[in-house]
Amino acid sequence: MAIFFTIFLLVYGSANFYVYVRAMQAFQFHSLYAKLLFSALFILAASSYILTKSLLSNVNSILYDTFLWIGSFWFAFLLYFILSILIIDLSMLVHRFFPFLPQFLFQDYAKTKLLTGLGVLLLVFITVTYGYFNANNIKLKTIQLSIQKKNSSLDSLNILYFSDAHFTPVNNGRIAKKIIELAEEVKPDIILIGGDVIDDKSNQLKRIGIDTELRLLKAKYGVYTINGNHEFIVNVNDADKFLNENNVKVLRDSMITIANSVQIIGREDGSIVGFAHGKRKSVAELIAAARKDLPIILLDHQPFHLAETAAENVDLQLSGHTHHGQMWPFNFITKMIYELSWGYKKINNTNFYVSSGVGTWGPPVKIGSDAEVINFKIEFK
C-alpha cells in the first residue's frame, strides 16, 4: 500500500506542477500579490483532497465537506487542464518542424497565451460542469434474462442491482435518495450491490445520514453486497460493520440461498491481499460449496478472468469497479485492461454484467458513461 501511495503522490505532484508552470506562463501575472493569490488558490485546490483524508478525517463538520468538495472537483479540472495543455504543447512542437499555425498568433505572443489560457479555462469549466450534471442523472435500465430453472421453485426473480455508490459527503444523500426512489418504483425481490458502497469513515457517513438512507432500502429477500477495493481503503472492518448494521448484509466469500431456489455468492475483493494481507477463495472453491441443481448468481467486484467463472457454469456474474473510466478518455484504458469494461456479455452459458457505477470516485463527474441502476428481470425456464 505504501508503494501505491508513493507512486500516486509522485504522479499527482508532477501533474500539478506541470499545470501550475504552464498557467503562470499563460497569465504572466505582473503583480506580486496576484501571483501569490493565484499560487495560494492553486495549492489549496491541489492539496485539499489529500489534506482532508490525512488531517481532517476526524473533523465532523462542514469544514471536512468543503475541502473534500474542492479536492474532489480538482481531480477533474486537473485531468482536462493536462489534456488541453498537452494538445497545445504538441501542436507547438509540430509547428516548429512543420509550420501550420497562422502567423498572426505570434505577432503578440503574450496576448495569444493569455487568450489561450482563458479559452482553456472556459472549455474545462464547461466540460466538468457537463460531467457533474451527467453524474447526477441516474438512469434506470432494464435487462431481461432467461436462466435455466433447474430445481428452483421460483419462476422469476426481480433484481435491483447497482455498484460503486462511493458514499461520501460528496457522493451523498442525493444518490441514496434516488436509489431508494428507484427501488420503490421497481419493487425488487432482492437488491444486490457490487461493492464500493462506501468511501469514507463511518463517522462521516452517519453525520450526513447515509445510515438512515441505507435502512430505507427494502426488498423481499433482503439487501446484499460485497466488498470492493474502497471498503479496504477506508478500513474494511469498520466499513462492513457500518453496512451490516444498516440493512446491507456483506457477503465475504460466502453464500446465501433465497426461497430455497437461487444461490447468491459474494466473492471477497482481490484487494484483501494488498490491504489486509489475506486471501480470497477462487471461483471454483466457492462453487464447490454450492448446489449444482439451483441457479447461481455471483457478485465479484472486479471483472477479471471471466473465463474462470464461465467454466464453472455460473448463471450470472455481476461486477463493477471499472466505472468505464468515469472520465473520457480513461474509457480507452479500461477497455484495454478489462475484457468487459461496461455492459452485458455472455460467455458459454454465463451471463456477465459490468456496471459503470451509480456513483463516482473522487470528482462527482462522469463523461463517457452513465450513472446507472439496473433492473434485472430474470425468468427461470
C-alpha positions in Angstrom: 0.0 0.0 0.0 2.9 2.4 0.8 4.3 1.9 -2.7 0.8 2.6 -4.2 0.5 5.9 -2.3 4.1 6.9 -3.1 3.6 6.4 -6.8 0.3 8.3 -6.6 1.8 11.3 -4.9 4.7 11.4 -7.4 2.4 11.3 -10.4 -0.1 13.7 -8.9 2.5 16.1 -7.7 4.2 16.2 -11.2 0.9 16.7 -12.9 0.0 19.7 -10.7 3.5 21.2 -11.1 3.2 20.9 -14.9 -0.2 22.7 -14.9 1.0 25.4 -12.5 4.0 26.3 -14.5 2.1 26.5 -17.8 -0.6 28.5 -16.1 1.9 31.0 -14.8 3.4 31.3 -18.3 0.0 31.9 -19.9 -1.3 34.5 -17.5 2.0 36.3 -16.8 0.9 38.0 -13.6 2.7 41.3 -13.3 1.6 42.0 -9.7 3.3 40.1 -6.9 0.0 39.9 -5.0 -1.7 38.4 -8.0 1.0 35.8 -8.3 0.8 35.0 -4.6 -3.0 34.8 -4.7 -3.0 32.5 -7.7 -0.4 30.3 -6.2 -2.2 30.1 -2.9 -5.5 29.1 -4.6 -3.8 26.6 -6.8 -2.0 24.9 -3.8 -5.3 24.9 -1.9 -7.1 23.1 -4.7 -4.3 20.7 -5.4 -3.8 19.7 -1.8 -7.4 19.8 -0.5 -8.2 16.1 -1.1 -5.0 14.7 0.4 -5.2 17.1 3.4 -8.8 16.2 4.0 -8.1 12.5 4.1 -5.0 12.7 6.1 -5.7 15.6 8.6 -9.4 16.2 8.7 -10.8 12.7 8.7 -12.0 13.0 12.3 -13.4 16.5 11.9 -17.2 16.1 11.8 -18.2 19.4 10.3 -18.8 21.3 7.2 -15.0 22.1 7.1 -14.4 18.5 6.1 -17.1 18.6 3.5 -15.8 21.9 2.0 -12.2 20.7 1.5 -13.4 17.3 0.2 -15.6 19.0 -2.4 -12.8 21.3 -3.5 -10.3 18.4 -3.7 -12.6 16.1 -5.5 -13.5 18.5 -8.2 -9.9 19.4 -8.7 -9.1 15.9 -9.9 -11.5 16.5 -12.9 -10.2 20.0 -13.6 -6.6 18.7 -13.4 -7.3 16.0 -15.9 -8.7 18.3 -18.5 -6.2 21.0 -17.9 -3.4 18.5 -18.6 -5.1 17.2 -21.8 -5.6 20.7 -23.0 -2.0 21.8 -22.3 -0.6 18.6 -23.9 -2.6 19.3 -27.1 -1.3 22.9 -27.2 2.3 21.8 -26.4 2.2 19.0 -29.1 0.8 21.5 -31.6 3.6 23.9 -30.9 6.2 21.1 -31.2 4.8 20.0 -34.6 4.7 23.7 -35.7 8.4 24.1 -35.0 9.2 21.5 -37.7 6.2 21.8 -39.9 4.7 25.3 -39.6 0.9 25.2 -39.9 -0.3 27.7 -37.3 -1.4 31.2 -38.6 1.3 33.8 -38.2 -0.9 36.3 -36.5 -0.9 34.2 -33.4 2.8 35.0 -32.9 2.6 38.8 -33.5 1.5 39.5 -30.0 2.5 36.2 -28.3 1.8 37.4 -24.8 -1.8 38.2 -25.7 -2.1 34.9 -27.6 -1.0 33.0 -24.5 -3.4 34.9 -22.3 -6.4 34.3 -24.6 -5.4 30.7 -24.9 -5.3 30.3 -21.2 -8.7 31.9 -20.8 -10.1 29.7 -23.5 -8.8 26.5 -21.9 -10.2 27.7 -18.5 -13.6 28.2 -20.1 -13.6 24.9 -22.0 -12.5 22.9 -19.0 -15.2 24.6 -16.8 -17.9 23.7 -19.3 -16.7 20.1 -19.6 -16.6 19.5 -15.9 -20.0 21.1 -15.4 -21.5 18.8 -18.0 -19.8 15.9 -16.3 -21.3 16.9 -12.9 -24.9 17.0 -14.3 -24.4 13.8 -16.2 -23.2 12.1 -12.9 -26.3 13.2 -11.2 -28.6 11.9 -13.9 -29.0 8.4 -12.6 -30.6 6.1 -15.2 -32.7 3.0 -14.5 -32.0 0.3 -17.1 -34.0 -2.9 -17.5 -32.4 -6.1 -18.7 -34.4 -9.3 -19.2 -32.6 -12.6 -18.9 -33.6 -16.2 -19.2 -31.8 -18.7 -16.9 -32.2 -22.4 -16.5 -34.6 -23.2 -13.7 -33.1 -26.5 -12.6 -34.8 -27.4 -9.3 -35.7 -23.8 -8.4 -39.3 -23.3 -7.3 -39.2 -19.7 -8.5 -40.4 -18.8 -12.0 -38.9 -15.4 -11.9 -36.7 -13.0 -9.9 -36.8 -9.2 -10.0 -33.4 -7.9 -9.0 -32.3 -4.3 -8.5 -28.6 -4.0 -8.9 -26.1 -1.2 -8.6 -22.4 -0.8 -7.9 -19.8 1.8 -6.9 -22.0 4.3 -4.9 -18.9 5.5 -3.2 -20.9 7.3 -0.5 -19.1 10.3 1.0 -20.2 13.9 1.8 -19.6 14.4 -2.0 -21.5 11.4 -3.2 -24.1 11.8 -0.5 -27.8 11.5 0.2 -28.8 12.8 -3.3 -27.6 9.5 -4.8 -29.0 7.4 -1.9 -32.4 9.1 -2.3 -32.6 8.4 -6.0 -31.7 4.7 -5.4 -34.4 4.5 -2.8 -36.9 6.1 -5.3 -36.0 3.6 -8.0 -36.3 0.7 -5.5 -39.8 1.8 -4.6 -40.6 2.0 -8.3 -39.2 -1.4 -9.2 -40.3 -3.2 -6.1 -37.5 -5.7 -6.4 -37.5 -9.2 -4.9 -33.8 -8.6 -3.9 -31.3 -5.8 -4.0 -27.7 -6.7 -4.9 -24.8 -4.3 -4.8 -21.4 -4.9 -6.5 -19.1 -3.3 -3.9 -17.5 0.1 -3.2 -20.7 1.1 -1.4 -18.9 3.5 0.9 -15.8 5.5 0.5 -15.4 7.3 3.9 -15.3 6.6 7.6 -18.5 5.6 9.3 -18.4 8.8 11.5 -18.7 11.0 8.3 -21.3 8.8 6.8 -23.5 8.9 9.9 -23.1 12.7 10.1 -24.6 13.1 6.6 -27.3 10.5 7.2 -26.2 7.6 4.9 -27.0 5.1 7.6 -30.6 6.3 7.6 -30.9 6.2 3.9 -29.5 2.7 3.6 -32.1 1.4 6.1 -34.8 2.6 3.7 -33.7 0.2 1.0 -36.2 -2.7 1.2 -36.7 -5.9 -0.8 -38.5 -9.1 -0.1 -35.3 -11.3 0.2 -33.1 -8.5 1.6 -30.2 -6.3 0.5 -26.7 -7.8 -0.1 -23.3 -6.5 -1.1 -19.7 -7.5 -1.3 -16.5 -5.6 -0.5 -14.9 -3.6 -3.2 -11.4 -2.2 -3.0 -12.6 1.0 -1.4 -14.0 -0.8 1.6 -10.4 -2.0 2.2 -9.0 1.5 1.7 -11.3 3.1 4.3 -10.9 0.1 6.7 -12.8 -3.0 5.8 -13.9 -3.9 9.3 -15.3 -0.5 10.0 -17.0 -0.4 6.6 -18.6 -3.9 6.9 -19.8 -3.1 10.5 -21.4 0.0 9.2 -23.1 -1.8 6.3 -24.3 -4.8 8.3 -25.8 -2.5 11.0 -27.7 -0.6 8.4 -29.7 -3.2 6.5 -27.0 -4.2 3.9 -25.6 -7.7 4.5 -22.0 -8.1 3.4 -21.1 -11.5 1.7 -17.4 -12.3 2.2 -16.5 -15.4 0.3 -19.9 -16.7 1.4 -23.3 -17.7 0.0 -27.0 -17.3 0.8 -29.9 -19.2 -0.7 -33.2 -17.4 -1.2 -36.5 -19.2 -1.2 -34.5 -22.4 -1.3 -34.3 -21.7 -5.1 -31.5 -19.3 -6.0 -27.9 -19.1 -4.6 -26.2 -15.7 -4.2 -22.5 -16.0 -3.8 -20.4 -12.9 -2.7 -16.8 -13.1 -3.5 -14.2 -11.2 -1.5 -12.4 -8.5 -3.4 -8.8 -9.1 -4.5 -7.7 -6.1 -2.5 -7.7 -8.3 0.6 -4.2 -9.4 -0.5 -2.6 -6.0 -0.6 -4.6 -4.1 2.1 -5.2 -6.9 4.7 -2.5 -9.5 3.8 -5.3 -12.0 3.5 -6.5 -14.2 0.7 -9.8 -15.0 -1.0 -11.3 -18.1 -2.4 -11.2 -19.0 -6.1 -14.4 -19.2 -8.0 -14.0 -22.9 -8.1 -13.8 -23.1 -4.3 -16.9 -21.0 -3.9 -18.9 -23.0 -6.4 -17.8 -26.3 -4.8 -19.9 -25.4 -1.8 -23.0 -24.6 -3.9 -25.7 -26.9 -5.1 -25.5 -27.6 -8.8 -29.2 -28.1 -9.1 -30.0 -24.5 -8.3 -29.2 -21.3 -10.3 -26.1 -19.3 -9.1 -25.6 -15.6 -9.1 -22.0 -14.4 -8.3 -21.1 -11.0 -7.1 -17.4 -10.2 -7.9 -16.4 -6.5 -7.7 -13.5 -6.5 -10.2 -14.3 -8.2 -13.5 -11.1 -10.1 -14.1 -10.7 -13.7 -15.5 -14.3 -14.0 -16.8 -13.4 -17.4 -18.4 -12.9 -18.9 -15.0 -16.4 -18.0 -13.9 -17.8 -19.2 -17.2 -16.0 -22.6 -16.8 -17.8 -23.1 -13.5 -21.3 -22.7 -15.2 -22.3 -19.7 -13.0 -25.6 -18.4 -14.4 -25.0 -14.7 -13.8 -22.0 -12.6 -12.6 -22.5 -9.0 -11.5 -19.5 -6.7 -11.3 -18.5 -3.0 -11.2 -15.2 -1.3 -10.3 -14.3 -0.1 -13.8 -16.6 3.0 -13.9 -15.9 2.6 -17.7 -13.1 5.0 -17.0 -15.5 7.5 -15.4 -14.0 10.4 -17.3 -13.1 10.4 -21.0 -10.5 9.3 -22.3 -9.9 6.8 -19.4 -12.6 4.6 -21.0 -10.0 3.6 -23.7 -7.7 2.4 -20.9 -10.4 0.3 -19.1 -11.3 -1.3 -22.4 -7.7 -2.4 -22.7 -7.5 -3.7 -19.1 -10.8 -5.5 -18.9 -12.4 -7.9 -21.2 -15.7 -6.2 -20.3 -15.4 -2.6 -19.2 -19.1 -1.8 -19.2 -22.3 -3.6 -20.1 -23.5 -7.1 -20.9 -21.7 -10.1 -22.3 -22.4 -13.8 -22.5 -19.7 -16.5 -22.4 -20.8 -20.0 -22.8 -23.8 -20.3 -20.5 -22.8 -17.5 -18.2 -24.3 -14.0 -18.3 -22.0 -11.1 -17.3 -22.8 -7.5 -16.5 -20.3 -4.9 -15.5 -21.9 -1.6 -14.2 -20.3 1.8 -14.9 -21.4 2.7 -11.4 -24.2 4.7 -9.8 -21.7 7.0 -8.1 -18.2 8.2 -8.8 -14.7 8.0 -7.2 -13.1 11.4 -6.5 -14.8 14.0 -8.6 -18.6 13.8 -8.9 -18.1 13.9 -12.7 -19.0 11.3 -15.4 -18.0 11.8 -19.0 -18.4 8.9 -21.4 -20.5 6.7 -19.2 -23.8 6.7 -17.3 -24.7 6.8 -13.7 -26.9 3.7 -13.7 -29.1 1.3 -11.7 -30.0 -2.0 -13.3 -33.3 -3.8 -13.0 -32.7 -7.5 -14.0 -35.9 -9.3 -14.8 -34.9 -12.9 -14.7 -37.2 -15.7 -16.0 -36.3 -19.2 -14.9 -37.0 -21.7 -17.7 
